[in-house]
Amino acid sequence: MSHWPKIRPTIDELVNRQFETREFKKLFAVPLTARRVEVYQNHMTFYANNRRDCWSFVAGKAPLDVKRAIWEHEKDELIHDDRMGRAHVTEDDLRAGDESLLAPGAKAAYYAWLYCAREKPWLEGLVYSHILERRNNNAIIKGGGLVERWKRKQRAELGAKEAAKDFQTEVHAVADEDHSDIFEPIFTRYVDSEATAQAVLAATRDGLLIDRALRGALADAMLEVE
């Protein structure tokens, strides 16, 4: 019997509460300027690359049906998304970014996610990556997920024309709802015991803590420039 239906409401409550944390509130309180957006986008470039590494490590350990789900998920990210006219992250993006400008706390968060993807059992490793897209899922998050809220913030503070230049945010506001939903059958199938359910809940809480660390570090880095 699947234990996923029993813990899913708790997980959805946890991702909703992410927006009430000190780090998320601090990030959304940062007044946006062109330079601060540049800082944000540089961090998101390497965040996106970190996501690709983490999903790959999990896929290497996971059963075939999970590998298929991850592969389907990664097509938009690595090969082509019709909504964007390109992959979500490319070599050109990485060449345009500057890893030396990453906040120490952000880089530590990236390494923490890599550790969890490589060293945790595959199902827990999957949760560490999935939970980031679940808190982007507008169908789950009351008031809109992180990317949807960030899109609205950019439009309100920078204007629609300037905000539209950040096509990553514009596309991910839609894409991550699909990306999150892909794994519902996986969790239904594999969260099949109380022990597994508790491991998934623990990974959810830890993954959201790492997410908070990144957002707090990002807020501080943005506030360092005018």
Secondary structure, DSSP 8 states (H G I E B T S, - for coil): ---HHHHHHHHHHHHHHGGGSHHHHHHHHS---HHHHHHHHHHHHHHHHHHHHHHHHHHHHS-HHHHHHHHHHHIIIII-BTTTTB-SS-HHHHHHS-GGGS-HHHHHHHHHHHHHHHHS-HHHHHHHHHHHHHTT-TTTSTT--HHHHHHHHHHHHH-HHHHTT-HHHHHHHHHHHHHHHTTHHHHHHH--SHHHHHHHHHHHHHHHHHHHHHHHHHHHHHHT--
